[in-house]
Amino acid sequence: GETQQPARRAAILEAYVEITLATEDLASARTASEELAAITERMNLPFLRALSAQASGALLLAEGNPAAALAELRQAWNLWCELQVPYEAARTRCMMALACRKLGDEENAISQFTAAQQTFEQLGAVVDLACVRALLPKEVSRTAGPLTDREVEVLKLVAAGLTNRRIAQKLNI
């Protein structure tokens, strides 16, 4: 309640949503998520849109609505990618994987977890890496099939709907 400046409050609200979800206080998480969405609507900044979509997706996932959560989380992931924020993109991928798993789509869940794992490895995010490894089946290798890591990365971007130009920018080609 002490922070009223909208951009700062938005960052605090996103953290508050995460904390209240961890304590299973869904009502407080919903209130904070709605306030974050209102700030985002007023300011309309890509960073705030990503924060809001991620918080909304996490809340929907906790409320047992994985299909709606997945839509919000995909939007957040795309925004994080555009903003070139790999850590948040990887965290969002983990939530997308959980949504896929709840929807019975284990193949996509593993794909999302594996992509997040690779990012956490590159960033040296040891705690997150341990968490994602615990969620992956033991027999999953780094890459699936005969494709290289880079080919898998390109395919994931194509599957996410990015244009050739955007993929080239993202991969520094």
Secondary structure, DSSP 8 states (H G I E B T S, - for coil): ----SHHHHHHHHHHHHHHHHHTT-HHHHHHHHHHHHHHHHHH--HHHHHHHHHHHHHHHHHTT-HHHHHHHHHHHHHHHHHTT-HHHHHHHHHHHHHHHHHTT-HHHHHHHHHHHHHHHHHHT-HHHHHHHHHHS-TT--SS-TT--HHHHHHHHHHHTT--HHHHHHHTT-
